[in-house]
């Protein structure tokens, strides 16, 4: 009967009915509190996609957020006696952050077996609140603008029914943004180009081939699987994820055509999004753990590069290195924009650090967090199955219950999402810092590798220490949980 339910094209009577799909696989913990506004905000800084949130220093013209929404939100979160910063004071102090899904505004909706699927491009406003009464300092949602249009409706937490639907729209957008841009585009496909160029242009004994090969292991295999089963017409992406397959791949293409590695290198990305300042956003687990991991990889790569490239001439005179760089940026090569031949050991170190971080820490952070947050379907559906009702906040409760269920996937669609994300989050074949015995034939690398492992142990200790004081755990960037390469 469980199997029969999973194949059904109807929906449960209530949201709790989806729990019946988790009879052999344990429900993700987020199922217990996914509608909590704090959990909704937490996912922007420590969820599967902590890459969208950016500081809001001014209100663009098409943003419709104002003091009324702020007052309604603070009354809901803190009660009528709220005495914290005002809307204007919060904006001036840099306490506002936004998740803006404008990238998805023109992406066509998909359908499966004739059933329409819906994608949204909302704008969600958050505020970092200082400690207020019995509440600790925390990031909380303020309002959601349902579309990018200047006349869009803005929903706040006091509008209970409309708020739940609007948060669901954000979750759908966040999953699509994650899978198309952050996951497939900026990790899998970037490292595919690096893998092919490394195999074609660097001899197997070249020190950079030796360094990079473990971080490219199995990447072509998993990408080939995706091209035949996931991102093809009729594949699992088209079946379960909201956009038409051409629209999904359009987001990927737009992402890669704008690729400039320096722009998305960790520290530059954090600075560009205005989230690098720990005084403005004190709690951002992805940032805090990732910065330490980047530094450890950077030290390792810098020491390794120093063994073979004593000065700038050693870098510029390496013909294999030049051929590798050329293929990475070539139109008939990897087509990775912004990659110029490095002129110094430091510039080479920066580029190699970016690639190794991408293959290991970045992919692990966004891959192994999929099941915990996306695996509970009502929390983060891969597609919506009806538009947001125009006036949901004024409808009766019974209307809302029906509208909410109609927005969520059928039993069979939910089962497909569960199976796919459980698989993607469950395989970790290797770990950062682990190399085959005698992989590095040059004995000078032995102390360099030892120091790298020692730094990773320090990062592990520090990250676990920070995690003890977090309101929820964020284990995805513990070095012991970071894979060496993209292999799932």
DODREN-275270 format. One record per residue (C-alpha): residue number from 0; residue in one letter; x negated, y negated, z. Coordinates in Angstrom, 2 decimals, decimal comma, m for minus. Each point is the difference from the previous one (the first is absolute). Layout:
<sites>
SITE  nr rest      xx      yy      zz
SITE NUM    A       X       Y       Z
...
</sites>
This chain:
<sites>
SITE  nr rest      xx      yy      zz
SITE   0    X    0,00    0,00    0,00
SITE   1    X   m2,89   m2,38    0,69
SITE   2    X   m1,32    0,61   m3,52
SITE   3    X    3,46   m0,59   m1,44
SITE   4    X    0,29   m3,29    1,89
SITE   5    X   m3,35   m1,16   m1,35
SITE   6    X    1,23    0,50   m3,57
SITE   7    X    3,27   m1,87    0,51
SITE   8    X    0,65   m3,27   m1,77
SITE   9    X    2,15   m1,46    2,76
SITE  10    X   m1,00   m1,89    3,13
SITE  11    X    0,48    0,67    3,70
SITE  12    X    2,94   m1,60    1,78
SITE  13    X   m2,39   m2,02    2,18
SITE  14    X   m3,70   m0,82   m0,05
SITE  15    X   m0,64    2,67    2,62
SITE  16    X    1,01    2,58   m2,57
SITE  17    X   m3,40   m0,42   m1,68
SITE  18    X   m1,54    1,60    3,08
SITE  19    X    1,35    3,33   m1,24
SITE  20    X   m2,66   m0,07   m2,73
SITE  21    X   m2,78    0,34    2,58
SITE  22    X    0,64    3,55    1,14
SITE  23    X   m3,42    1,44   m0,89
SITE  24    X   m2,02   m3,23   m0,09
SITE  25    X   m0,02   m2,19    3,09
SITE  26    X    1,60   m3,39   m0,47
SITE  27    X   m2,47   m2,90   m0,02
SITE  28    X   m0,01   m1,81    3,35
SITE  29    X    1,27   m3,21   m1,63
SITE  30    X    3,42    1,69   m0,28
SITE  31    X    0,61   m0,83    3,66
SITE  32    X   m0,29   m3,78   m0,34
SITE  33    X   m0,27   m0,97   m3,66
SITE  34    X    2,79   m2,57    0,29
SITE  35    X   m1,77   m1,85    2,79
SITE  36    X   m1,13   m3,42   m1,22
SITE  37    X   m3,38    0,38    1,66
SITE  38    X   m0,60    3,27   m1,91
SITE  39    X    1,02   m1,76   m3,21
SITE  40    X   m2,61   m2,70    0,64
SITE  41    X   m2,60    2,54    1,16
SITE  42    X    0,04    1,65   m3,41
SITE  43    X   m1,32   m3,18   m1,59
SITE  44    X   m3,17    0,17    2,11
SITE  45    X   m0,39    3,70    0,76
SITE  46    X    2,29    1,94   m2,32
SITE  47    X   m0,52    1,72   m3,32
SITE  48    X   m0,42   m3,33   m1,78
SITE  49    X   m1,78   m2,61    2,15
SITE  50    X   m1,12   m1,83   m3,16
SITE  51    X    2,90   m2,38   m0,73
SITE  52    X    0,21   m2,25    3,05
SITE  53    X   m1,48   m3,46   m0,43
SITE  54    X   m0,06   m3,19    2,05
SITE  55    X    2,57   m2,65   m0,83
SITE  56    X   m1,44   m3,49    0,32
SITE  57    X    2,76   m1,79   m1,91
SITE  58    X    3,44    0,83   m1,36
SITE  59    X    0,06    0,37   m3,81
SITE  60    X    2,98   m1,63   m1,69
SITE  61    X    1,86    3,24   m0,64
SITE  62    X   m0,35    1,16    3,63
SITE  63    X    3,27   m0,64    1,83
SITE  64    X   m1,14    0,64    3,57
SITE  65    X    0,90   m2,68    2,53
SITE  66    X    0,45   m0,74    3,68
SITE  67    X    3,51    1,48    0,06
SITE  68    X   m1,24    3,48   m0,90
SITE  69    X   m2,83   m0,40    2,49
SITE  70    X    2,37   m0,93    2,82
SITE  71    X    2,31    2,91   m0,82
SITE  72    X   m2,97    2,40   m0,04
SITE  73    X   m1,44   m1,21    3,30
SITE  74    X    3,41    0,24    1,69
SITE  75    X    0,27    3,58   m1,23
SITE  76    X   m3,55    0,96    0,99
SITE  77    X   m0,34   m1,99    3,23
SITE  78    X    3,46   m1,13    1,09
SITE  79    X    1,66   m3,40    0,22
SITE  80    X   m2,62   m1,24    2,47
SITE  81    X   m2,87    0,25   m2,51
SITE  82    X   m2,62   m2,60    0,87
SITE  83    X   m2,77    0,85   m2,48
SITE  84    X   m1,34   m2,04   m2,92
SITE  85    X    2,52   m1,54   m2,40
SITE  86    X    0,21    0,62   m3,74
SITE  87    X   m2,00   m3,13   m0,84
SITE  88    X   m2,57    0,66    2,73
SITE  89    X   m0,46    3,59   m1,14
SITE  90    X   m0,52   m1,06   m3,61
SITE  91    X   m2,48   m2,70    1,02
SITE  92    X   m1,91    2,40    2,26
SITE  93    X   m0,33    2,64   m2,71
SITE  94    X    2,15    2,55    1,82
SITE  95    X    2,13    0,88   m3,05
SITE  96    X   m0,83    2,87   m2,32
SITE  97    X    1,84    1,20   m3,06
SITE  98    X    0,40    3,20   m2,00
SITE  99    X    0,90   m1,24   m3,47
SITE 100    X    0,77    2,66   m2,61
SITE 101    X    0,03   m2,37   m2,98
SITE 102    X   m2,10    2,49   m1,98
SITE 103    X    3,14    2,12   m0,30
SITE 104    X    2,39   m2,76   m1,10
SITE 105    X    0,19    0,97   m3,68
SITE 106    X   m0,45    3,76    0,34
SITE 107    X    2,94    1,84   m1,63
SITE 108    X    2,05    2,32    2,17
SITE 109    X   m0,13    3,69   m0,74
SITE 110    X    2,54    2,79    0,11
SITE 111    X   m0,02    3,75    0,44
SITE 112    X    2,49    2,35   m1,64
SITE 113    X    2,10   m3,02   m0,88
SITE 114    X    0,11   m1,34    3,58
SITE 115    X   m1,31   m3,58    0,26
SITE 116    X   m2,82   m0,79    2,40
SITE 117    X   m0,69   m3,49    1,34
SITE 118    X   m3,19   m1,89    0,80
SITE 119    X   m0,17   m3,37    1,73
SITE 120    X   m2,51   m2,84    0,20
SITE 121    X    0,77   m1,55    3,40
SITE 122    X   m2,01   m2,38    2,16
SITE 123    X   m0,28    0,88    3,68
SITE 124    X   m1,08   m2,60    2,57
SITE 125    X   m1,78    0,98    3,24
SITE 126    X   m1,28   m1,97    2,97
SITE 127    X   m2,76    0,77    2,49
SITE 128    X    1,51   m0,83    3,38
SITE 129    X   m2,06   m0,63    3,13
SITE 130    X    1,03    1,83    3,20
SITE 131    X    3,53   m1,12    0,87
SITE 132    X    1,54    1,09    3,31
SITE 133    X   m0,14    3,76    0,27
SITE 134    X   m0,96    0,37   m3,66
SITE 135    X   m3,67    0,36   m1,00
SITE 136    X   m1,54   m1,90   m2,91
SITE 137    X    1,19    1,64   m3,20
SITE 138    X    0,84   m0,42   m3,68
SITE 139    X    3,75   m0,12   m0,59
SITE 140    X    2,21   m0,48   m3,08
SITE 141    X    1,84   m3,31   m0,36
SITE 142    X    1,95    0,18   m3,25
SITE 143    X    0,18    1,71   m3,37
SITE 144    X    0,68   m1,84   m3,24
SITE 145    X    1,69    2,62   m2,16
SITE 146    X   m1,38   m1,13   m3,39
SITE 147    X   m2,60   m2,35   m1,45
SITE 148    X    2,67   m2,45   m1,17
SITE 149    X    0,28   m3,40    1,64
SITE 150    X    3,69    0,57    0,69
SITE 151    X   m0,50    3,42    1,56
SITE 152    X    1,73    0,94    3,20
SITE 153    X   m2,16    0,05    3,14
SITE 154    X    0,85    2,60    2,62
SITE 155    X   m1,14   m0,14    3,63
SITE 156    X    0,11    2,53    2,88
SITE 157    X    3,24   m1,41    1,40
SITE 158    X    1,85    1,25   m3,12
SITE 159    X   m0,12    3,60    1,14
SITE 160    X    1,40    1,87   m2,99
SITE 161    X   m1,56   m2,20   m2,68
SITE 162    X   m3,30    0,08    1,89
SITE 163    X   m0,21    3,81   m0,15
SITE 164    X    0,71   m0,03   m3,74
SITE 165    X   m2,55   m2,77   m0,60
SITE 166    X   m2,68    1,86    1,96
SITE 167    X    0,74    3,09   m2,08
SITE 168    X   m0,51   m2,08   m3,15
SITE 169    X   m3,38   m1,12    1,33
SITE 170    X   m0,96    3,60    0,76
SITE 171    X    0,88    1,10   m3,54
SITE 172    X   m2,09   m2,85   m1,43
SITE 173    X   m2,88    0,76    2,34
SITE 174    X   m0,10    3,66   m1,04
SITE 175    X   m0,03   m0,88   m3,70
SITE 176    X   m2,67   m2,69    0,51
SITE 177    X   m2,05    2,50    1,97
SITE 178    X    0,21    2,86   m2,49
SITE 179    X   m0,48   m2,00   m3,21
SITE 180    X   m2,43   m2,70    1,05
SITE 181    X   m1,86    0,86    3,17
SITE 182    X   m0,11    3,79   m0,33
SITE 183    X   m0,06    1,04   m3,66
SITE 184    X   m1,39   m3,20   m1,51
SITE 185    X   m2,59   m1,22    2,46
SITE 186    X   m1,34    3,31    1,29
SITE 187    X    0,68    2,98   m2,30
SITE 188    X   m0,45   m1,73   m3,35
SITE 189    X   m2,86   m2,25    1,08
SITE 190    X   m1,93    3,02    1,25
SITE 191    X    0,85    1,97   m3,15
SITE 192    X   m1,89   m2,60   m2,00
SITE 193    X   m2,90    0,11    2,44
SITE 194    X   m0,08    3,80   m0,10
SITE 195    X   m0,11    0,22   m3,79
SITE 196    X   m2,61   m2,74   m0,35
SITE 197    X   m2,15    1,65    2,67
SITE 198    X    0,11    3,35   m1,79
SITE 199    X   m0,66   m1,50   m3,42
SITE 200    X   m2,63   m2,63    0,71
SITE 201    X   m1,99    1,11    3,06
SITE 202    X   m2,11    3,14   m0,14
SITE 203    X    0,68    2,50    2,75
SITE 204    X   m3,36   m0,84    1,61
SITE 205    X    0,56   m3,76   m0,08
SITE 206    X    0,26   m1,27    3,60
SITE 207    X    3,32   m1,74   m0,69
SITE 208    X    1,47    3,17   m1,49
SITE 209    X   m1,12    1,89    3,10
SITE 210    X    1,57   m2,66    2,23
SITE 211    X    3,32   m0,28   m1,84
SITE 212    X    0,71    3,59   m1,08
SITE 213    X    1,43    1,16    3,38
SITE 214    X    2,36   m3,00   m0,03
SITE 215    X    1,28    0,97   m3,46
SITE 216    X    0,65    3,67    0,78
SITE 217    X    3,36    1,35   m1,24
SITE 218    X    1,21   m3,48   m1,04
SITE 219    X    0,31    0,89   m3,69
SITE 220    X    1,86    3,19    0,92
SITE 221    X    2,64   m1,69    2,14
SITE 222    X    0,42   m2,81   m2,54
SITE 223    X    0,45    2,51   m2,80
SITE 224    X    2,68    1,74    2,07
SITE 225    X    1,74   m3,36    0,50
SITE 226    X   m0,07   m0,75   m3,73
SITE 227    X    1,72    3,29   m0,78
SITE 228    X    2,47    0,25    2,88
SITE 229    X    0,49   m3,33    1,78
SITE 230    X   m0,34   m3,00   m2,30
SITE 231    X    1,58    1,40   m3,15
SITE 232    X    3,56   m0,27   m1,35
SITE 233    X    2,06    2,45    2,03
SITE 234    X   m2,72    0,31    2,63
SITE 235    X    0,35   m0,39    3,72
SITE 236    X   m0,64   m3,75    0,01
SITE 237    X    2,85   m0,60   m2,44
SITE 238    X    2,23    2,42    1,88
SITE 239    X   m0,42   m1,39    3,51
SITE 240    X   m1,45   m3,53   m0,23
SITE 241    X    2,17   m2,98   m0,92
SITE 242    X   m1,48   m1,49   m3,20
SITE 243    X    0,28    1,47   m3,47
SITE 244    X   m3,29    1,77   m0,73
SITE 245    X   m0,98   m2,73   m2,47
SITE 246    X    0,65   m2,58    2,71
SITE 247    X   m2,03    1,91    2,57
SITE 248    X   m2,92    0,32   m2,41
SITE 249    X    0,44   m3,66   m0,90
SITE 250    X   m0,74   m0,93    3,62
SITE 251    X   m3,10    2,22   m0,15
SITE 252    X   m1,12   m1,63   m3,26
SITE 253    X    0,57   m3,50    1,37
SITE 254    X   m2,00    0,94    3,10
SITE 255    X   m2,96    1,32   m1,95
SITE 256    X   m0,02   m2,79   m2,59
SITE 257    X   m0,42   m2,49    2,85
SITE 258    X   m2,60    2,15    1,80
SITE 259    X   m3,03   m1,91    1,28
SITE 260    X   m1,88    2,08    2,49
SITE 261    X   m1,29   m2,94    2,02
SITE 262    X    3,53   m1,30    0,49
SITE 263    X    1,20    3,23    1,59
SITE 264    X   m3,19    0,89    1,87
SITE 265    X    1,08    0,27    3,62
SITE 266    X   m1,26   m3,22    1,55
SITE 267    X    0,94   m2,09   m3,04
SITE 268    X    3,47    1,52   m0,11
SITE 269    X    0,60   m0,65    3,70
SITE 270    X   m1,17   m3,58   m0,40
SITE 271    X    2,10   m0,59   m3,12
SITE 272    X    3,10    1,27    1,80
SITE 273    X   m0,81   m2,15    3,04
SITE 274    X    0,04    2,97    2,37
SITE 275    X   m3,69    0,12    0,92
SITE 276    X    0,32   m2,40    2,97
SITE 277    X    0,54    2,01    3,17
SITE 278    X    1,25   m3,08    1,85
SITE 279    X    2,90   m0,42   m2,46
SITE 280    X    0,80    3,69   m0,34
SITE 281    X   m1,57    1,70    3,04
SITE 282    X    1,41    3,46   m0,70
SITE 283    X   m0,63    1,44   m3,47
SITE 284    X   m1,21    3,59    0,38
SITE 285    X   m0,81    0,54   m3,67
SITE 286    X   m2,22   m3,09   m0,06
SITE 287    X   m1,78    0,70    3,26
SITE 288    X   m0,86    3,62   m0,78
SITE 289    X   m0,74   m0,59   m3,69
SITE 290    X   m2,49   m2,82    0,66
SITE 291    X   m2,06    2,26    2,25
SITE 292    X    0,06    2,84   m2,53
SITE 293    X   m1,00   m2,34   m2,83
SITE 294    X   m2,96   m1,23    2,07
SITE 295    X   m1,16    3,56    0,68
SITE 296    X    0,21    0,95   m3,68
SITE 297    X   m1,72   m3,25   m0,98
SITE 298    X   m2,95    0,69    2,33
SITE 299    X   m0,34    3,55   m1,33
SITE 300    X    0,14   m1,08   m3,64
SITE 301    X   m2,37   m2,90    0,63
SITE 302    X   m2,60    2,26    1,57
SITE 303    X    0,42    2,57   m2,78
SITE 304    X   m0,31   m2,60   m2,76
SITE 305    X   m3,10   m1,39    1,71
SITE 306    X   m1,77    3,34   m0,48
SITE 307    X    0,16   m0,30   m3,78
SITE 308    X    0,39   m3,70   m0,80
SITE 309    X   m2,71   m2,00    1,72
SITE 310    X    0,76   m3,26   m1,77
SITE 311    X    2,12   m1,66   m2,68
SITE 312    X   m2,21    1,29   m2,82
SITE 313    X    0,63    3,60    1,05
SITE 314    X    3,73   m0,63   m0,37
SITE 315    X   m0,07   m1,83   m3,31
SITE 316    X   m2,54    2,42   m1,55
SITE 317    X    2,13    3,12    0,66
SITE 318    X    1,42    0,86   m3,42
SITE 319    X    2,31    2,73    1,33
SITE 320    X    1,44   m2,40    2,55
SITE 321    X    0,62   m2,54   m2,76
SITE 322    X    1,71    2,62   m2,17
SITE 323    X    2,18    1,01    2,97
SITE 324    X    1,01   m3,59    0,71
SITE 325    X    0,70   m0,62   m3,68
SITE 326    X    2,35    2,98   m0,25
SITE 327    X    1,85   m1,05    3,17
SITE 328    X    0,97   m3,28   m1,63
SITE 329    X    0,26    1,07   m3,64
SITE 330    X    3,29   m0,12   m1,90
SITE 331    X   m0,63    3,58   m1,14
SITE 332    X   m1,23    0,93    3,48
SITE 333    X    1,49   m0,49    3,45
SITE 334    X    1,27   m3,54   m0,80
SITE 335    X   m0,68   m1,17    3,55
SITE 336    X   m0,07   m3,78   m0,09
SITE 337    X   m2,51   m2,20    1,77
SITE 338    X   m2,86    2,51    0,05
SITE 339    X   m3,23   m1,69   m1,03
SITE 340    X   m3,46    1,57    0,06
SITE 341    X   m1,41   m0,41    3,53
SITE 342    X   m3,19   m2,03    0,15
SITE 343    X   m1,16    0,80    3,52
SITE 344    X    0,06    2,98    2,37
SITE 345    X    2,54   m1,90    2,12
SITE 346    X    2,39   m0,43   m2,95
SITE 347    X   m0,33    3,69   m0,84
SITE 348    X    0,68    0,89    3,63
SITE 349    X    3,19   m2,08   m0,01
SITE 350    X    1,39    1,75   m3,09
SITE 351    X   m0,88    3,50    1,19
SITE 352    X    1,48   m0,71    3,42
SITE 353    X    3,25   m1,05   m1,66
SITE 354    X    0,23    3,22   m1,99
SITE 355    X   m0,87    2,29    2,91
SITE 356    X    2,39   m1,83    2,33
SITE 357    X    2,74    0,26   m2,65
SITE 358    X   m0,51    3,74   m0,47
SITE 359    X   m0,14    0,75    3,70
SITE 360    X    1,41   m2,46    2,53
SITE 361    X    2,45   m1,90   m2,19
SITE 362    X    1,55    3,05   m1,60
SITE 363    X    0,22    1,80    3,34
SITE 364    X    1,71   m2,97    1,65
SITE 365    X    2,74   m0,14   m2,61
SITE 366    X    0,29    3,70   m0,85
SITE 367    X    0,11    1,81    3,33
SITE 368    X    2,43   m2,56    1,43
SITE 369    X    2,60    0,82   m2,67
SITE 370    X    1,66    2,89    1,81
SITE 371    X    0,21   m1,70    3,43
SITE 372    X    1,84   m3,02   m1,45
SITE 373    X    1,45    1,02   m3,37
SITE 374    X    0,78    3,61    0,93
SITE 375    X    3,15   m0,92    1,93
SITE 376    X    2,22   m0,95   m2,91
SITE 377    X    2,42   m2,43    1,71
SITE 378    X   m2,99   m1,94    1,29
SITE 379    X   m1,60   m0,51   m3,40
SITE 380    X    1,99    1,28   m2,97
SITE 381    X   m1,88    0,15   m3,29
SITE 382    X    3,01   m1,47   m1,78
SITE 383    X    3,31   m1,59    0,84
SITE 384    X    3,19    1,30   m1,57
SITE 385    X    2,11   m3,12    0,11
SITE 386    X   m0,68   m3,74   m0,01
SITE 387    X    0,17   m1,99    3,21
SITE 388    X    3,65   m1,05    0,53
SITE 389    X    0,50   m3,74   m0,43
SITE 390    X    1,71   m0,57    3,34
SITE 391    X   m0,95    3,05    2,06
SITE 392    X   m0,35   m2,10    3,14
SITE 393    X    3,70   m0,86   m0,01
SITE 394    X    1,34    3,50   m0,64
SITE 395    X    1,47    2,39    2,51
SITE 396    X   m2,26    2,57    1,66
SITE 397    X    1,60    2,84   m1,96
SITE 398    X   m0,83   m1,78   m3,27
SITE 399    X   m3,59   m0,42    1,11
SITE 400    X   m0,37    3,68    0,89
SITE 401    X    1,20    0,97   m3,46
SITE 402    X   m2,17   m2,61   m1,74
SITE 403    X   m3,09    1,04    1,91
SITE 404    X    0,44    3,69   m0,79
SITE 405    X    0,67   m0,82   m3,65
SITE 406    X   m3,29   m1,90   m0,10
SITE 407    X   m1,98    3,07    1,12
SITE 408    X   m0,99    3,05   m2,09
SITE 409    X    2,09    3,13   m0,39
SITE 410    X   m1,02    3,18    1,79
SITE 411    X   m1,89    1,26   m3,06
SITE 412    X   m1,80   m3,30   m0,64
SITE 413    X   m0,92   m0,27    3,68
SITE 414    X   m1,36    3,55   m0,04
SITE 415    X   m2,18   m0,81   m2,99
SITE 416    X   m1,44   m3,05    1,76
SITE 417    X   m0,67    2,06    3,14
SITE 418    X   m1,79    2,76   m1,90
SITE 419    X   m2,13   m2,37   m2,07
SITE 420    X   m1,17   m2,17    2,88
SITE 421    X   m0,64    2,94    2,31
SITE 422    X   m2,29    1,47   m2,63
SITE 423    X   m1,82   m3,27   m0,72
SITE 424    X   m0,66   m0,67    3,67
SITE 425    X   m1,03    3,49    1,01
SITE 426    X   m3,25    0,86   m1,77
SITE 427    X   m3,37   m1,24    1,23
SITE 428    X   m2,78    2,07   m1,53
SITE 429    X   m3,01   m2,03    1,12
SITE 430    X   m0,99   m2,77    2,42
SITE 431    X   m1,96   m3,23   m0,27
SITE 432    X   m3,66    0,52    0,80
SITE 433    X    0,03    3,73   m0,68
SITE 434    X   m2,31    1,07   m2,83
SITE 435    X   m0,99    3,45   m1,19
SITE 436    X   m3,21    1,28    1,59
SITE 437    X   m2,96   m1,27   m2,02
SITE 438    X    2,28   m2,19   m2,13
SITE 439    X   m2,57   m2,76    0,32
SITE 440    X   m3,26    1,56   m1,22
SITE 441    X   m1,94   m3,11    0,98
SITE 442    X   m1,08    0,51    3,61
SITE 443    X   m0,10   m3,77    0,53
SITE 444    X    3,81    0,10    0,01
SITE 445    X    0,12    2,26    3,07
SITE 446    X   m0,47   m2,80    2,60
SITE 447    X    2,27   m2,31   m2,03
SITE 448    X    2,76    2,59    0,07
SITE 449    X   m0,55    0,68    3,69
SITE 450    X    0,42   m3,68    0,82
SITE 451    X    3,17   m0,10   m2,13
SITE 452    X    1,52    2,87    1,95
SITE 453    X   m0,93   m1,70    3,26
SITE 454    X    1,73   m3,19   m1,12
SITE 455    X    3,08    1,98   m1,01
SITE 456    X    0,08    1,52    3,48
SITE 457    X   m0,14   m3,51    1,46
SITE 458    X    2,82   m1,13   m2,32
SITE 459    X    2,04    3,01    1,11
SITE 460    X   m0,53   m0,83    3,67
SITE 461    X    0,84   m3,68   m0,51
SITE 462    X    3,08    0,70   m2,13
SITE 463    X    1,36    2,53    2,49
SITE 464    X   m0,67   m2,49    2,78
SITE 465    X    2,02   m2,69   m1,77
SITE 466    X    2,70    2,53   m0,72
SITE 467    X    0,55    0,61    3,70
SITE 468    X    1,40   m3,50    0,44
SITE 469    X    2,12   m0,06   m3,16
SITE 470    X    3,77    0,32    0,32
SITE 471    X   m0,15    2,84   m2,55
SITE 472    X   m2,91    2,07   m1,20
SITE 473    X   m1,85   m0,79   m3,22
SITE 474    X   m2,32    2,98   m0,57
SITE 475    X   m0,39   m0,20   m3,78
SITE 476    X   m3,37   m1,77    0,06
SITE 477    X   m1,62    2,05    2,72
SITE 478    X   m3,07    1,30   m1,89
SITE 479    X    0,99    3,56    0,96
SITE 480    X    3,23   m0,54   m1,99
SITE 481    X   m1,64   m1,66   m3,02
SITE 482    X   m0,60    2,19   m3,04
SITE 483    X   m3,19   m0,30   m2,03
SITE 484    X    1,78   m0,15   m3,36
SITE 485    X    3,41   m0,32   m1,66
SITE 486    X    1,12    3,60   m0,40
SITE 487    X    3,75   m0,13    0,65
</sites>
